[in-house]
Amino acid sequence: MKVITIKQPFATLIAEGIKEYEFRTWKTKYRGEILIHAGKVIDKKAMERFKHLNLEYPQGCIIAKVNLVDCVKIDDDVRKILKEKNDLVYSNVIKHTEWNGYGFKLENVTKIKEISVSGKLSLWDYDGEITYE
């Protein structure tokens, strides 16, 4: 199954159903199930913004399965939609109007039992077993 490695706290925000889009400088034609891997890298400023949620932020493990249903070019119209959805979660993309990457639309989040594994760049494959919570 395809996997994407994401910094914390964003991986957990996706696993909790709070964050519906993941952002990249590259686009993908892939659509379908994808695993969310919480990388070992932490965005300390973002962690501070979300500490009020009192969530756990595991590192170096796969934590959820989602469906990647779309890949949209980030422009002012998308920024407006993101602001309406959740200004706090998407603040970096909303504020940096010069950044014009891509948003991967994620749906149907299912948490899984953590699987310790090293992450990789881009989309990568995991062939091991998955246990759902």
Residue, then its C-alpha position, 0 to 999 in steps of 0.5 A: m500500500k502507498v504511504i506518505t511521511i508527514k511531520q508531526p503534529f500534522a500526521t496526527l491531525i490527519a489521523e484525528g480527522i482534523k486536517e483534510y489536506e496535505f500539502r506538497t510542492w509536487k502533484t500526484k495522479y495517484r488516487g486510492e488508499i494511502l497510509i499516513h506515516a508520522g515522521k521523526v521530524i517535528d514542526k515545533k512552532a506548529m506543535e505549540r499551536f496545537k498543544h491545546l488539543n492534548l493529542e499524542y504525537p507518535q513519531g517514526c510510525i504509520i498511524a492511519k489509513v486514508n483515501l487520497v481522492d484529489c490533488v488540487k493546485i493551491d491558488d487564492d480560491v483554494r486558500k479561501i476554502l481552506k480558511e473557511k474550513n479551519d484557519l488554524v490548521y491551514s494558516n501556513v498555506i493561507k498566509h504564504t500566498e506566494w506558495n503555489g504547491y498542491g493539496f492532497k485531499l484526504e477522506n475516510v480516515t481510519k486509525i490503525k495500530e502503530i507500525s514502527v517503520s522508517g519513513k521515506l520521501s515522496l509516496w512509498d510502499y509498505d507491504g506489511e500487515i495492518t491492524y485496525e484499532 
